[in-house]
Amino acid sequence: MTVNGFQEQPSNQTPSPNGSKQNGSLPIKRILMAAAGVALVVAVVVWWVTSGREKTDNAQVDGHIAPIASRVRGTVVDVAVTDNQLVEAGTVLVRLDPRDYEVALARARADLADAEAGLEAARTGVPITTTTTSSQVATASAALQRAQSGTTIAAKDVDAAKARLAAAQARLREAQANQSRTSRDLDRMKQLIAKDEVSQQQYDAAVASAAAANAAVDSARAQVAEAEQAVMAAESRHAQSIDAATQAEADLRSARTAPAQVSVTKARAASAEARAAQAKAILEQAELNLQYTTVKAPARGIVSRKSVEPGQVVQPGQPLMAIVSLDDVWVTANFKETQLADIRPGSPATVHVDTYDHEYTGHVDSIAAATGARFSLLPPENATGNFVKVVQRIPVKIVLDAGQDAGHILRPGMSVTATVVTR
C-alpha cells in the first residue's frame, strides 16, 4: 500500500490492548520489588544485630573516692598538695601543729614510769608481808606453848613480858606513824577528788589505806595494854602460869590477824597494776594522736575538692579533701527492669564514652541487689495505697577489660552508653 508516495511496510507485531503503557510500567515494578527486597534484608539484619543486645545511655564511669579527714583537733601548719595533683599511697597531705601532742606524750610517759615504780614496790611488799606475818604466827604459838608448860620462872616471865611490851610499843609507834601518813594522804585525796584530778579508784584506795592504818593503831594499842598487864602480873607473881598463858593466847590471836594485812597488801599491788595498765593505755593513745597530726594519702590517686588551708583549725572528722583513684574504674549502667531478663554476670559488654567518642570492651561483673529507688533519700512506700507502676532501673556493674585505660583518662562521673550482649 502506497501513501503519499511512500510504500508502507507490513507489521508482523500484534498490537497490545493497552498499547505502549504496559511496556513502560515493567521497569518500575521491578525497581519497587528490588527495593522491597533490600528493605526486608536490612530489617532482618537490624533485627538480628539488635535482638541479642540490651542498651542504655543511663550509665556513667565510677571509681573509688577516698574522703580525707583529720582524726584529731589541731591547727594546720602545712598543706603539701594542690588540687588535681597525683599522689602516691603514703604521701603526706596535711600537717597539724604537733606540739600539744608532744607534751601530752611526754606526760604520759612520765605517768607510766611512776605507775610502774609503784607497781614494783607493791609487788615487793607482798612477799615481805607474807613472810613477816607467818613468823608472827609461829612466834605466838611458841610463846603459848612455853606459857602452858609452866617451866619458866618468874624472872624470865617478867623479862619476856617487858620484851613483849617494848615490841608492842614499837608496833604502836609504827602504826601511829602509818596512821598519820595515810591520814595526810586521805586529806590530799579528798581535795583532789573534789577537783576531779584523781580517779574514784585512787580515792577508794586511799580510804582503804587510812582504815587499815586506824585498825593497826587500835591493834597495837591493845597489844601494849596486854603487855603491860603481863608485866604487872609477872611482877606480882600471882597466877604466873595462867597470866602467861593468857598473854600468849592474846598474842596468838593478834598474830592470826596477819592474813588480813596480806590481803590488804595484795589489794594494793592489784591497784598499782591497774594504774600501770591505765597509764600504758594513755601512753599508746598519746602516741597515736601524735601520729595523727600527719595526714597521709591512703591510696594512689588525684587530689580533689581540697578545702583546707594553712592556719585553719580543724576538728576530728572534718573533711579536708578527697583522693580519686584512677587505677580501678568501672561502669555503672542503670538498665530498666524489663531489660534484665537475659543479662547475667560475665555477659560481654561494650561501653561508648561520650567524652572521647571511643568504645571500650568489658563484661558484666554483678547486678545490684535492689533498684536505685530503694537507696534514695526518700524511698517509695507502696503500702500506703498510692502505688503507680513505674518501670524501675537496677544498677549493673560493668568491668572494663584490662589494659584499655592505660593512660587513666576515664574519670568517675563521665557519661557513657553501655551495651550488653545477651545472645
TORVOLUM-593882 format. One record per residue (C-alpha): residue in one letter; x, y, z. Coordinates in Angstrom, 2 decimals. Layout:
N
+------+---------+---------+---------+
: type :      px :      py :      pz :
+------+---------+---------+---------+
:    a :       X :       Y :       Z :
...
+------+---------+---------+---------+
***
This chain:
423
+------+---------+---------+---------+
: type :      px :      py :      pz :
+------+---------+---------+---------+
:    m :    0.00 :    0.00 :    0.00 :
:    t :    1.34 :    3.38 :   -1.07 :
:    v :    0.57 :    6.51 :    0.97 :
:    n :    1.76 :    9.89 :   -0.29 :
:    g :    4.41 :    8.21 :   -2.45 :
:    f :    5.90 :    6.01 :    0.32 :
:    q :    5.48 :    2.29 :    0.47 :
:    e :    4.08 :    1.19 :    3.87 :
:    q :    5.76 :   -1.94 :    5.23 :
:    p :    3.55 :   -4.54 :    6.77 :
:    s :    3.93 :   -5.15 :   10.50 :
:    n :    4.18 :   -8.64 :   11.97 :
:    q :    3.51 :   -7.49 :   15.65 :
:    t :    0.09 :   -7.75 :   17.15 :
:    p :   -0.90 :   -4.54 :   18.90 :
:    s :   -1.35 :   -4.81 :   22.70 :
:    p :   -4.72 :   -3.96 :   24.15 :
:    n :   -3.05 :   -1.33 :   26.42 :
:    g :   -0.61 :   -0.10 :   23.86 :
:    s :    2.83 :    1.29 :   24.98 :
:    k :    1.72 :    1.99 :   28.63 :
:    q :    2.25 :   -1.68 :   29.58 :
:    n :    5.79 :   -1.73 :   28.25 :
:    g :    6.79 :    1.36 :   30.38 :
:    s :    5.45 :    0.02 :   33.73 :
:    l :    7.57 :   -3.14 :   33.77 :
:    p :   10.88 :   -1.46 :   34.88 :
:    i :    9.09 :    0.45 :   37.65 :
:    k :    7.62 :   -2.72 :   39.11 :
:    r :   10.99 :   -4.42 :   39.02 :
:    i :   12.61 :   -1.46 :   40.85 :
:    l :    9.93 :   -1.45 :   43.55 :
:    m :   10.28 :   -5.18 :   44.05 :
:    a :   14.06 :   -4.88 :   44.35 :
:    a :   13.76 :   -2.01 :   46.87 :
:    a :   11.30 :   -4.01 :   48.95 :
:    g :   13.69 :   -6.94 :   48.96 :
:    v :   16.61 :   -4.77 :   50.07 :
:    a :   14.49 :   -3.21 :   52.83 :
:    l :   13.49 :   -6.66 :   54.01 :
:    v :   17.11 :   -7.80 :   54.12 :
:    v :   18.14 :   -4.64 :   56.04 :
:    a :   15.30 :   -5.15 :   58.53 :
:    v :   16.34 :   -8.75 :   59.09 :
:    v :   19.98 :   -7.72 :   59.61 :
:    v :   18.99 :   -4.93 :   62.04 :
:    w :   16.73 :   -7.30 :   63.94 :
:    w :   19.48 :   -9.90 :   64.11 :
:    v :   22.01 :   -7.38 :   65.40 :
:    t :   19.78 :   -5.68 :   67.98 :
:    s :   17.71 :   -8.63 :   69.17 :
:    g :   20.57 :  -10.05 :   71.29 :
:    r :   21.67 :   -6.77 :   72.89 :
:    e :   20.44 :   -4.52 :   75.69 :
:    k :   21.47 :   -0.89 :   75.56 :
:    t :   21.15 :    2.11 :   77.89 :
:    d :   22.54 :    5.63 :   77.96 :
:    n :   21.76 :    5.96 :   81.69 :
:    a :   25.29 :    4.97 :   82.67 :
:    q :   28.44 :    6.57 :   83.97 :
:    v :   32.01 :    5.82 :   84.97 :
:    d :   32.52 :    5.05 :   88.67 :
:    g :   35.62 :    4.71 :   90.84 :
:    h :   36.96 :    4.72 :   94.37 :
:    i :   36.82 :    8.14 :   96.06 :
:    a :   38.50 :    8.25 :   99.47 :
:    p :   37.46 :   11.16 :  101.71 :
:    i :   40.35 :   12.59 :  103.73 :
:    a :   39.58 :   13.90 :  107.23 :
:    s :   41.52 :   14.75 :  110.36 :
:    r :   41.35 :   12.34 :  113.31 :
:    v :   42.50 :   14.92 :  115.88 :
:    r :   41.94 :   18.58 :  116.54 :
:    g :   44.70 :   20.99 :  115.62 :
:    t :   46.00 :   23.94 :  113.63 :
:    v :   47.13 :   23.30 :  110.07 :
:    v :   50.78 :   24.27 :  109.61 :
:    d :   51.35 :   22.87 :  106.12 :
:    v :   49.31 :   21.70 :  103.13 :
:    a :   51.67 :   19.68 :  100.96 :
:    v :   49.44 :   19.12 :   97.91 :
:    t :   47.32 :   21.09 :   95.44 :
:    d :   44.12 :   20.39 :   93.57 :
:    n :   44.31 :   17.76 :   90.79 :
:    q :   47.77 :   16.60 :   91.91 :
:    l :   48.66 :   12.93 :   91.53 :
:    v :   49.88 :   11.45 :   94.83 :
:    e :   51.11 :    8.02 :   95.82 :
:    a :   49.92 :    6.00 :   98.81 :
:    g :   51.56 :    7.30 :  101.98 :
:    t :   52.22 :   10.78 :  100.61 :
:    v :   51.96 :   13.49 :  103.29 :
:    l :   48.92 :   15.64 :  102.56 :
:    v :   48.46 :   17.87 :  105.63 :
:    r :   50.49 :   18.52 :  108.78 :
:    l :   48.96 :   19.76 :  112.02 :
:    d :   50.81 :   21.52 :  114.83 :
:    p :   52.22 :   18.60 :  116.88 :
:    r :   53.47 :   20.49 :  119.96 :
:    d :   50.40 :   19.94 :  122.14 :
:    y :   50.50 :   16.22 :  121.39 :
:    e :   54.25 :   16.01 :  122.03 :
:    v :   53.69 :   17.48 :  125.51 :
:    a :   50.85 :   15.03 :  126.14 :
:    l :   53.10 :   12.15 :  125.06 :
:    a :   55.90 :   13.21 :  127.43 :
:    r :   53.44 :   13.48 :  130.31 :
:    a :   52.01 :   10.04 :  129.53 :
:    r :   55.49 :    8.52 :  129.57 :
:    a :   56.22 :   10.08 :  132.96 :
:    d :   52.92 :    8.82 :  134.37 :
:    l :   53.68 :    5.33 :  133.10 :
:    a :   57.13 :    5.35 :  134.73 :
:    d :   55.61 :    6.46 :  138.04 :
:    a :   52.88 :    3.80 :  137.85 :
:    e :   55.40 :    1.05 :  137.05 :
:    a :   57.57 :    2.10 :  140.01 :
:    g :   54.56 :    1.96 :  142.33 :
:    l :   53.65 :   -1.44 :  140.95 :
:    e :   57.15 :   -2.78 :  141.60 :
:    a :   57.06 :   -1.52 :  145.19 :
:    a :   53.63 :   -3.03 :  145.77 :
:    r :   54.68 :   -6.39 :  144.38 :
:    t :   57.78 :   -6.42 :  146.58 :
:    g :   55.68 :   -5.73 :  149.68 :
:    v :   53.50 :   -8.83 :  149.19 :
:    p :   56.17 :  -11.50 :  149.94 :
:    i :   57.66 :   -9.38 :  152.72 :
:    t :   54.30 :   -9.06 :  154.46 :
:    t :   53.55 :  -12.75 :  153.94 :
:    t :   56.87 :  -13.80 :  155.49 :
:    t :   56.51 :  -11.39 :  158.41 :
:    t :   53.00 :  -12.49 :  159.29 :
:    s :   53.96 :  -16.18 :  159.09 :
:    s :   56.80 :  -15.51 :  161.50 :
:    q :   54.47 :  -13.70 :  163.88 :
:    v :   52.09 :  -16.65 :  163.98 :
:    a :   54.94 :  -19.07 :  164.65 :
:    t :   56.30 :  -16.87 :  167.46 :
:    a :   52.90 :  -16.56 :  169.14 :
:    s :   52.37 :  -20.32 :  169.00 :
:    a :   55.76 :  -20.96 :  170.60 :
:    a :   55.01 :  -18.43 :  173.36 :
:    l :   51.73 :  -20.14 :  174.10 :
:    q :   53.45 :  -23.48 :  174.41 :
:    r :   56.02 :  -22.02 :  176.79 :
:    a :   53.33 :  -20.43 :  178.94 :
:    q :   51.35 :  -23.64 :  179.13 :
:    s :   54.38 :  -25.68 :  180.10 :
:    g :   54.87 :  -23.62 :  183.24 :
:    t :   58.64 :  -24.23 :  183.14 :
:    t :   59.67 :  -20.61 :  183.00 :
:    i :   60.49 :  -18.89 :  186.20 :
:    a :   59.11 :  -15.58 :  187.34 :
:    a :   62.18 :  -13.53 :  186.35 :
:    k :   62.15 :  -14.88 :  182.85 :
:    d :   58.40 :  -14.24 :  182.69 :
:    v :   58.98 :  -10.60 :  183.74 :
:    d :   61.75 :  -10.19 :  181.16 :
:    a :   59.62 :  -11.78 :  178.49 :
:    a :   56.65 :   -9.60 :  179.39 :
:    k :   58.80 :   -6.47 :  179.28 :
:    a :   60.20 :   -7.52 :  175.92 :
:    r :   56.70 :   -8.04 :  174.55 :
:    l :   55.71 :   -4.66 :  176.00 :
:    a :   58.60 :   -2.98 :  174.21 :
:    a :   57.70 :   -4.74 :  170.97 :
:    a :   54.08 :   -3.73 :  171.35 :
:    q :   55.07 :   -0.13 :  171.98 :
:    a :   57.30 :   -0.18 :  168.90 :
:    r :   54.45 :   -1.57 :  166.83 :
:    l :   52.21 :    1.12 :  168.25 :
:    r :   54.67 :    3.83 :  167.21 :
:    e :   54.93 :    2.29 :  163.78 :
:    a :   51.14 :    2.01 :  163.47 :
:    q :   50.71 :    5.61 :  164.60 :
:    a :   53.26 :    6.76 :  162.03 :
:    n :   51.41 :    4.84 :  159.30 :
:    q :   48.13 :    6.28 :  160.56 :
:    s :   49.49 :    9.83 :  160.35 :
:    r :   50.83 :    9.26 :  156.83 :
:    t :   47.64 :    7.66 :  155.49 :
:    s :   45.53 :   10.38 :  157.12 :
:    r :   47.53 :   13.08 :  155.32 :
:    d :   47.25 :   11.12 :  152.06 :
:    l :   43.48 :   10.85 :  152.52 :
:    d :   43.18 :   14.60 :  153.13 :
:    r :   45.06 :   15.30 :  149.93 :
:    m :   42.92 :   12.80 :  148.03 :
:    k :   39.74 :   14.49 :  149.27 :
:    q :   40.95 :   17.78 :  147.80 :
:    l :   41.93 :   16.12 :  144.52 :
:    i :   38.71 :   14.12 :  144.16 :
:    a :   36.74 :   17.32 :  144.68 :
:    k :   38.58 :   18.78 :  141.65 :
:    d :   38.21 :   15.56 :  139.60 :
:    e :   42.01 :   15.32 :  139.34 :
:    v :   42.16 :   11.71 :  140.52 :
:    s :   40.01 :    8.70 :  139.77 :
:    q :   37.45 :    7.27 :  142.18 :
:    q :   39.57 :    4.13 :  142.32 :
:    q :   42.57 :    6.05 :  143.66 :
:    y :   40.38 :    7.79 :  146.25 :
:    d :   38.88 :    4.46 :  147.37 :
:    a :   42.38 :    3.01 :  147.72 :
:    a :   43.37 :    5.95 :  149.94 :
:    v :   40.26 :    5.47 :  152.11 :
:    a :   41.06 :    1.76 :  152.45 :
:    s :   44.67 :    2.53 :  153.41 :
:    a :   43.53 :    5.01 :  156.09 :
:    a :   41.06 :    2.49 :  157.52 :
:    a :   43.75 :   -0.20 :  157.62 :
:    a :   46.13 :    2.16 :  159.41 :
:    n :   43.48 :    3.03 :  162.01 :
:    a :   42.86 :   -0.65 :  162.64 :
:    a :   46.59 :   -1.27 :  163.01 :
:    v :   46.82 :    1.50 :  165.62 :
:    d :   43.96 :    0.02 :  167.59 :
:    s :   45.53 :   -3.42 :  167.40 :
:    a :   48.92 :   -2.09 :  168.54 :
:    r :   47.37 :   -0.23 :  171.44 :
:    a :   45.61 :   -3.38 :  172.52 :
:    q :   48.89 :   -5.26 :  172.39 :
:    v :   50.59 :   -2.59 :  174.55 :
:    a :   47.83 :   -2.80 :  177.13 :
:    e :   48.05 :   -6.55 :  177.20 :
:    a :   51.85 :   -6.45 :  177.56 :
:    e :   51.59 :   -4.01 :  180.49 :
:    q :   49.15 :   -6.30 :  182.22 :
:    a :   51.51 :   -9.21 :  181.65 :
:    v :   54.38 :   -7.28 :  183.28 :
:    m :   52.23 :   -6.38 :  186.27 :
:    a :   51.10 :   -9.98 :  186.55 :
:    a :   54.64 :  -11.25 :  186.35 :
:    e :   55.89 :   -8.75 :  188.96 :
:    s :   53.14 :   -9.61 :  191.36 :
:    r :   53.85 :  -13.31 :  190.83 :
:    h :   50.10 :  -14.00 :  191.01 :
:    a :   48.82 :  -16.64 :  188.74 :
:    q :   52.10 :  -16.56 :  186.85 :
:    s :   51.37 :  -19.52 :  184.65 :
:    i :   47.74 :  -18.53 :  184.00 :
:    d :   48.68 :  -14.94 :  183.12 :
:    a :   51.48 :  -16.08 :  180.86 :
:    a :   49.17 :  -18.49 :  179.03 :
:    t :   46.51 :  -15.81 :  178.67 :
:    q :   49.04 :  -13.35 :  177.28 :
:    a :   50.37 :  -15.94 :  174.88 :
:    e :   46.88 :  -16.71 :  173.65 :
:    a :   46.25 :  -13.00 :  173.10 :
:    d :   49.48 :  -12.70 :  171.15 :
:    l :   48.49 :  -15.66 :  169.01 :
:    r :   45.10 :  -14.18 :  168.23 :
:    s :   46.80 :  -10.93 :  167.27 :
:    a :   49.24 :  -12.77 :  165.03 :
:    r :   46.43 :  -14.62 :  163.34 :
:    t :   45.05 :  -11.28 :  162.10 :
:    a :   48.12 :  -11.10 :  159.82 :
:    p :   46.36 :  -12.67 :  156.77 :
:    a :   44.18 :   -9.58 :  156.62 :
:    q :   47.32 :   -7.49 :  156.29 :
:    v :   48.48 :   -9.76 :  153.47 :
:    s :   45.14 :   -9.27 :  151.70 :
:    v :   45.48 :   -5.50 :  152.03 :
:    t :   48.98 :   -5.65 :  150.57 :
:    k :   47.80 :   -7.79 :  147.64 :
:    a :   44.94 :   -5.38 :  147.02 :
:    r :   47.42 :   -2.52 :  146.88 :
:    a :   49.50 :   -4.46 :  144.38 :
:    a :   46.44 :   -5.13 :  142.21 :
:    s :   45.52 :   -1.45 :  142.33 :
:    a :   49.05 :   -0.48 :  141.33 :
:    e :   48.92 :   -2.94 :  138.41 :
:    a :   45.65 :   -1.43 :  137.20 :
:    r :   47.12 :    2.07 :  137.38 :
:    a :   50.13 :    0.90 :  135.36 :
:    a :   47.88 :   -0.63 :  132.70 :
:    q :   45.83 :    2.56 :  132.54 :
:    a :   48.97 :    4.67 :  132.18 :
:    k :   50.20 :    2.40 :  129.39 :
:    a :   46.93 :    2.77 :  127.50 :
:    i :   47.09 :    6.56 :  127.86 :
:    l :   50.66 :    6.48 :  126.51 :
:    e :   49.61 :    4.44 :  123.46 :
:    q :   46.75 :    6.85 :  122.77 :
:    a :   49.13 :    9.81 :  123.05 :
:    e :   51.48 :    8.16 :  120.54 :
:    l :   48.60 :    7.60 :  118.12 :
:    n :   47.41 :   11.20 :  118.48 :
:    l :   50.89 :   12.44 :  117.64 :
:    q :   50.92 :   10.25 :  114.53 :
:    y :   47.50 :   11.57 :  113.52 :
:    t :   48.92 :   15.10 :  113.24 :
:    t :   50.38 :   13.98 :  109.90 :
:    v :   47.61 :   13.18 :  107.41 :
:    k :   48.72 :   10.83 :  104.63 :
:    a :   47.14 :    9.55 :  101.43 :
:    p :   45.54 :    6.12 :  101.94 :
:    a :   45.90 :    5.17 :   98.27 :
:    r :   47.27 :    6.35 :   94.94 :
:    g :   45.06 :    8.90 :   93.23 :
:    i :   44.35 :   12.52 :   92.32 :
:    v :   43.63 :   15.20 :   94.92 :
:    s :   40.17 :   16.72 :   94.53 :
:    r :   37.88 :   19.06 :   96.48 :
:    k :   40.71 :   20.43 :   98.63 :
:    s :   39.15 :   22.66 :  101.29 :
:    v :   41.99 :   23.10 :  103.82 :
:    e :   44.47 :   25.95 :  104.11 :
:    p :   47.43 :   26.67 :  106.42 :
:    g :   46.39 :   28.30 :  109.69 :
:    q :   42.97 :   26.69 :  109.68 :
:    v :   41.82 :   24.98 :  112.88 :
:    v :   40.31 :   21.62 :  112.02 :
:    q :   38.20 :   19.28 :  114.11 :
:    p :   38.15 :   15.45 :  114.18 :
:    g :   36.19 :   14.12 :  111.23 :
:    q :   36.25 :   17.42 :  109.32 :
:    p :   36.62 :   16.80 :  105.53 :
:    l :   39.86 :   18.18 :  104.15 :
:    m :   39.98 :   16.79 :  100.60 :
:    a :   39.28 :   13.66 :   98.58 :
:    i :   41.56 :   11.21 :   96.76 :
:    v :   40.12 :    9.86 :   93.49 :
:    s :   41.73 :    6.59 :   92.41 :
:    l :   42.02 :    6.17 :   88.63 :
:    d :   43.70 :    2.75 :   88.74 :
:    d :   40.41 :    0.92 :   89.25 :
:    v :   37.38 :    2.34 :   87.44 :
:    w :   34.23 :    0.63 :   86.25 :
:    v :   30.89 :    1.50 :   84.69 :
:    t :   27.55 :    1.58 :   86.47 :
:    a :   24.76 :    1.13 :   83.94 :
:    n :   21.17 :    1.61 :   85.09 :
:    f :   19.10 :   -0.79 :   82.99 :
:    k :   15.34 :   -0.95 :   83.05 :
:    e :   14.00 :   -3.95 :   84.90 :
:    t :   12.45 :   -5.16 :   81.64 :
:    q :   15.94 :   -5.36 :   80.11 :
:    l :   17.46 :   -7.64 :   82.78 :
:    a :   15.83 :  -10.89 :   81.74 :
:    d :   18.89 :  -12.12 :   79.78 :
:    i :   21.69 :  -10.12 :   81.43 :
:    r :   23.97 :  -12.30 :   83.53 :
:    p :   27.33 :  -11.81 :   85.31 :
:    g :   30.02 :  -12.49 :   82.74 :
:    s :   27.99 :  -11.28 :   79.74 :
:    p :   30.20 :   -9.35 :   77.28 :
:    a :   29.58 :   -5.65 :   77.03 :
:    t :   30.73 :   -2.56 :   75.18 :
:    v :   30.94 :    0.95 :   76.59 :
:    h :   30.89 :    4.07 :   74.44 :
:    v :   32.37 :    7.08 :   76.23 :
:    d :   30.77 :   10.33 :   75.16 :
:    t :   33.79 :   12.47 :   76.05 :
:    y :   36.27 :   10.71 :   73.77 :
:    d :   33.80 :    9.14 :   71.28 :
:    h :   35.61 :    5.86 :   71.94 :
:    e :   34.32 :    2.39 :   72.62 :
:    y :   35.70 :    0.06 :   75.31 :
:    t :   35.04 :   -3.63 :   75.84 :
:    g :   34.27 :   -5.34 :   79.12 :
:    h :   31.89 :   -7.71 :   80.85 :
:    v :   29.11 :   -7.65 :   83.43 :
:    d :   30.60 :   -8.06 :   86.89 :
:    s :   27.45 :   -8.06 :   89.02 :
:    i :   23.87 :   -6.88 :   89.29 :
:    a :   22.70 :   -4.74 :   92.20 :
:    a :   20.53 :   -6.34 :   94.87 :
:    a :   17.88 :   -3.61 :   94.69 :
:    t :   16.65 :   -0.84 :   92.44 :
:    g :   18.09 :    2.62 :   92.64 :
:    a :   14.85 :    3.94 :   94.12 :
:    r :   15.34 :    1.75 :   97.21 :
:    f :   18.59 :    3.55 :   98.01 :
:    s :   17.19 :    7.06 :   97.50 :
:    l :   16.78 :    9.54 :  100.32 :
:    l :   13.02 :    9.03 :  100.34 :
:    p :   12.30 :    5.52 :   99.03 :
:    p :    8.74 :    4.94 :   97.77 :
:    e :    6.31 :    3.46 :  100.26 :
:    n :    3.75 :    1.47 :   98.30 :
:    a :    1.92 :    0.19 :  101.37 :
:    t :    0.02 :    3.49 :  101.57 :
:    g :   -2.07 :    2.57 :   98.55 :
:    n :   -0.54 :    5.25 :   96.31 :
:    f :    1.09 :    2.66 :   94.06 :
:    v :    1.80 :    3.72 :   90.49 :
:    k :    3.57 :    1.16 :   88.35 :
:    v :    6.74 :    2.75 :   87.01 :
:    v :    9.50 :    0.86 :   85.27 :
:    q :   12.40 :    0.77 :   87.72 :
:    r :   16.11 :    0.82 :   86.96 :
:    i :   18.62 :   -1.54 :   88.51 :
:    p :   22.37 :   -0.73 :   88.55 :
:    v :   24.60 :   -3.18 :   86.69 :
:    k :   28.36 :   -3.07 :   87.27 :
:    i :   30.44 :   -3.44 :   84.10 :
:    v :   34.18 :   -4.03 :   84.43 :
:    l :   36.40 :   -2.98 :   81.54 :
:    d :   38.91 :   -5.40 :   80.08 :
:    a :   42.47 :   -4.97 :   81.33 :
:    g :   44.82 :   -2.54 :   79.60 :
:    q :   42.18 :   -0.39 :   77.91 :
:    d :   42.67 :    2.64 :   80.18 :
:    a :   46.45 :    2.62 :   80.44 :
:    g :   46.55 :    6.40 :   80.31 :
:    h :   43.95 :    6.74 :   83.08 :
:    i :   41.84 :    9.12 :   81.00 :
:    l :   38.50 :    7.86 :   82.32 :
:    r :   37.12 :    9.91 :   85.17 :
:    p :   34.34 :    8.92 :   87.59 :
:    g :   31.11 :   10.59 :   86.58 :
:    m :   31.67 :   10.57 :   82.81 :
:    s :   28.54 :    9.76 :   80.79 :
:    v :   28.68 :    6.59 :   78.72 :
:    t :   26.40 :    4.35 :   76.69 :
:    a :   26.51 :    0.72 :   77.77 :
:    t :   25.52 :   -2.23 :   75.57 :
:    v :   25.35 :   -5.81 :   76.89 :
:    v :   25.37 :   -8.76 :   74.52 :
:    t :   22.76 :  -11.23 :   75.75 :
:    r :   22.84 :  -13.80 :   72.92 :
+------+---------+---------+---------+
***
